[in-house]
Amino acid sequence: HFDMSAGELLCLAPHVRQKLQQAGFQTPADFIGVRAVQLAREVGLSPDEALEVLNQLRPDAVPSKAGKPVSAYTILEKQHGQQPIVTFCQALDTILGGGVNIGCVTEFCGIPGIGKTQLGMQLCLDVQIPTCFGGAAGSAIYIDTEGSFVVSRMKEMAEALLKHLQDLCNNPGRPASPEMRQSVAELSVDRLLDNVLYYRVHDFTEQLALCNVLPSYLAAASEKQFRLVVIDSIAFHFRHDFVDLAQRARILQTLAQQLQQMATEHELAVVVMNQVTTKFHGGKGAPGNTSYLAPALGDSWAHAVTHRLMLYMEDQERMAYLYKSPSNASRRAAFRITGRGVRDVPADRKRKFAATQEV
């Protein structure tokens, strides 16, 4: 039985009281230090139900969920001090506002083979560019759900990145500073690869468990300054392992909150790759309807990401369309996957697509 007052019991729905008891929550003291996301996961409640439980039984939990207030000027200063992570494609960086932003969840959606994994691996290397070159000088975590990560391919990209930085230092037209030369001298392909922490997850349970412990690991990993987490892909296990779509939506909502909070509190970029699914205008089977590709996981997940880009093919070139962004206009950019990694298209092709960049 619950060791709670009648008033505390009356404020809870019967099914909520039963779930709490079955999960071992007997007294108000059991809720000390428990967050709404954790309570929802452990007990099997919706996020709203978990927040209501903490609000009624432990009122001090609600302010901690929101965190301490911060002035708009403080937020602006922090954003100005956070260097975006470049993709090595100037056109793609331009539509993103300089690159992938720190403190946000950015999603790349597209069909298999369009370049999502290549982008993820490129970003894991580019985040390590020293600050004297305009980089973030951080480490990366790569979470592989599909088994598409190929370390030999990342090694090729690392060699190209290192050569690019060395060429910048050796450019007689723009003499490099001593700091730039020193930072490049300290870099190596092995070091670039060593600064990418790789996880292989085989089902959605492992995926959720990893995302749950990552904040604690990031807080304790003082030897590596992590500035990027890549999940490739976010959708794979959730499209194959679920029958109850309502349950899936609740779990994804909790996961989205965790990722956004992790990006904000630890000042890093979270990049998620997403698959696409076929949808029909007017519903499947409607007369005269047409099909189109849409990001997987539904509308509820769409609201969880800060920036969303759709990757697709047009005129034999890979294109990225900025579909959703709170700070940048919807535009598109052409990019290529080369032996060196993600790069711009040749100048003559770039002019062709630049003429219709605004969408």
N, C-alpha and C positions, 0 to 999 in steps of 0.2 A: 504494500500500500504506500501511497504518497505521504510523506511527513510534511504536509503543507496545511495551511489554514483553509477553512471553508471558502473564504473569499478568493484565495488564490486558485482553488480548484474550480470554482464557478466560472472563472474568467476563461477557462480552456474548454474547447469542444471535446466531447467524449472520445472521439477517435484520436485526437491529439494526446489526451491524457494516457490512453492505452499505449500508444507508440512510445511515449516518453518512459513509461514504466517498463516496457519490454526492453528498451535500450539501456536501462539502468539509472535513469535520472529520477531520484527519489526526493531530494530536498533542494531548496533554493541554492544551497552552497554548491551543489553539483554543477551549477551553470556558471560559476565563477571562471573567468578566462575563456569561456566558450563564445565563439563568434557565430553569427547567423548562418554563414555559409557552411561552417563545420557542423552545426546542429542539424541543418537541413540534410546534409549528407549522411550523418550517423543515424539519424532517427527515421529518415524517409519522409520528411515534410517538404512542402514547397518553401521557397525563400520567404514569401510573405508570411506563411504560418510560423516559420522559425523566428522571424523578426518580431512577430506578435508575442510569441512565447517569452522571448527575452525582454520585451517591453513590459510585460505584465509581471514576470517573476524576478527580473533583474534589470530594473530601469536604467542602471548605469551602463548597460551594454549598448544602448542606442546611440549615445554620443560617440562612443569609440568606433562605431561603424562608419560614421561620417568623417571622423578625424577632426583635427584642429583646423579652425578657419585660417585661410591664407589670403592675403590681399591680392588684388588683380595685378598690382605693380610687381609684387614678388614673383608671381607666375610668369609675367612678361620677362623679367630679368633672368629667370631660370631658363626660359625658352631661348633667349638670345645667347646664353652660354652653352647650349647643347648643340653640338655639331651634328648635322644629319649624316647618315651613312650613305655614301654614294654607291651607285650601281655600276659605274664605269660606262654607262650610256648617258651622255649628256642630255639627249632628248627626253629620256625617261626621268632623269633627275629633275629636269626643268618642270615637268608637269606635276612632280611631287613636291615642288617648292624647295629644291636643293638636294633632295635625296629622301631616304626613309627616315622619318622623324622619331627622335627619342621620346619616350613617354606615351607612345600611342600603339594601338594595335592596327597593323596594316595587313591587308589580305590581297593575295594574288589568286585569281580564279582562272581556270582554263582547262582545255581538254588534255589528255595525256600527250606528252611529247612537245608541248608548246613552249616549255622552258622554265617551268616553275621550280623544279629541283635545281637547275642551273643557276637561277636567280638566288635561291636560298644559299647555295654554296658560295657564290660570288660575294654575297653580303657578309658571310661569315669571315671571309678574308679581308674585305674592304673595311670592316669595322676596326681592323687592327692598324690601319694607316696612321702613322704618328701625327700628333697634333700640329707639328711644325709644317706638315704638308696639308693641313686643313682636315685631318681625319679625327676619328673619335678615340683612337688609341685604346681600344678595349678588346675583350675576349668574347667568344660566342658559344652558345649552346645549341646544338642541332638535335632535334627530336625526330626520329625517322619512324613513321608508322607503316610505310609501304615497302621498305627494303630497297629503295631507289638510290640511296646514297652510295656513291662510288668514290673511294678515297684516291684512286689513281687519277681520276678526273679532277678532283680538288687539288692534287699535287701539280697538275698542269697549270691550273689557274694561279696557284701560289707562285710558280716559277715566273709566269707572265707578270704578276703584280710586282714581284721583287725586281724584275728587269725594268719595269716601267719606272719605279722609284729610283733605281740606279741611273737610268737614262736622264731623269730630271736633274740629278746631282751632277751629271757630266755634261749638261747642256751649256756650251760656252756663251750662248746668248743671254742666259739667266743664271748667273753664278749662284750656287747653293750656299746657304749659311753653314757655319760649322755645326750647328745643331742638327741640320738636315743630314749632313754627311755622317755624323755620329749615329743618328737614329737608324740610317740605312745600313751602316756597318754592323749594327747590333742585330739586324734582321737576318733571317735565313728561312729557307723553305721548311726546314724541320721545325723551327720556332713558330712559323705561321700555322702549321698543322697542329702543333702542340697546344695552341691557344684556342682550338675548336674542340669543345667537349661533346662527345657523341653519345646519344642514347638510342637504343632500338627497342621499341615497345610493340608488343604482339597482340594486344587487345585493348578494348576501351578501359578496362579496369586498371591495367598498367599505365595507360595514358593519364587517367584521372589521378592515380596515386602519385605519379611523377610530378604533375602540375601542382599537386597539393604540397609536396615537400620542397619544391624548388625555391619558394621564398625563403625558407629557413636555410637552405644551402647557400643562396645568394648572400644572405646576411652574414654567414660565417666564412665565406670564401674571400678573405681579405687579400690573399696573394694574387688573385686574378680579378681585374676590374671588368666584370661582365657588362656589356652594353647591347647585347643582342641575344634573343631567343627565337629560333626558327622551328616551327612545327610543320612537318611535311609528311602527310597532309592532315589537316584538322578533321576531315570528313571521313576518312577511310573506314575506321572501325565503327563509327556511328551510322554508317550506311549499311553495314553488313550484320551487325550484332544486335540490332534492335527490332522488336516487333511493335512494342508500345510506343507510338510516336509522341504521346503526351509526356511519358516519362523521359523520352529522349530530349524533348524541348526543355524540361525542367533541369536536366543535368547540364545541357548546353548553356543554359542561362547562368547556372552556377559557375561553370567553367569560364564563361566570358567575363564574369565579374572578377574571377581570380586573375585572369590574364591582364585585364585592364589595371587592376590594383597593383599587380606585380610590375607592370610597365611604369606606373606612376611612382610607386614608393621606392623602387630600386633604380629609377632613372635609366631605363633601357628601352630598346625597341623590341616589340613582339611582332614577328612576321609569321603569318599563317598562310599556308597554301591550301586552296580549296578546289574540289572537283566541281564539275558542272552536271546538270541534269536537263533532260528535255521537257519543256512545258509547251502547252498549246493555248493559243489565243481563243477564248471562248469555251475552253474545256475540251478534253479529249473526246473525239467522236462527233463534235459539233460540225454542222455542214459548213464547208468553206473555210475551216479554221487552218491556221498555219502554226508550225512548231518553231521554237526558238530555244537556245541554250541559256540556262540561268544557273547561278551559283547554287550548290547543294546546301542542304540543312535548313532551308526555309526562311521565311521572313523574320522570325524571332532572332535567328542568328545574325541576319543582315544588320539589325539595329545595334549589335554588340561591337562591331568593328568601327574604328575611327576612319580609316581610308580603305576603299575597295577599288581594285583595278581588275578589269576583265582583259585577259590575254586571248588573242585570236589571230587568224591568218587573213591577210588581204593582199592580193596581187603578189603572192609568193613571198611576202615579208611578214615577220612577226610584229604584231601591233599590241600596244597596251593602252586601254581606255580608262581614264580615271572616272569611275562611275559614281563614286561617293567620296566627298571630302568636306570637312567643315571650314577649310581655309583656302582651298584652291578650286579654280573653275574646272569644269569637266572638259578635258582635252585628251587628245590621243598622241602617241609617239611610236615611232618605228624603232625596233631594236633587232640585233642579230646575236645568235649564239655561235661564236667562233672557237677556234682551237685555243685561243687565249682566254675565253670566257665571254661574258656579256659585253657587247660593244655597240657603238652607233652603226647605222647603215652608211654606205658610201655617200659622199656629198651629193652626187647627182640624184640618187634615190631619196635622200633626205629632203631635197628641194621639192620633189614631187609630193611627198606627204605633208611637208610644212605648209603647202598651199591650202590644205584642207584640215589644218590642225584643230581649229575650233570646231566643236561638234555641238 
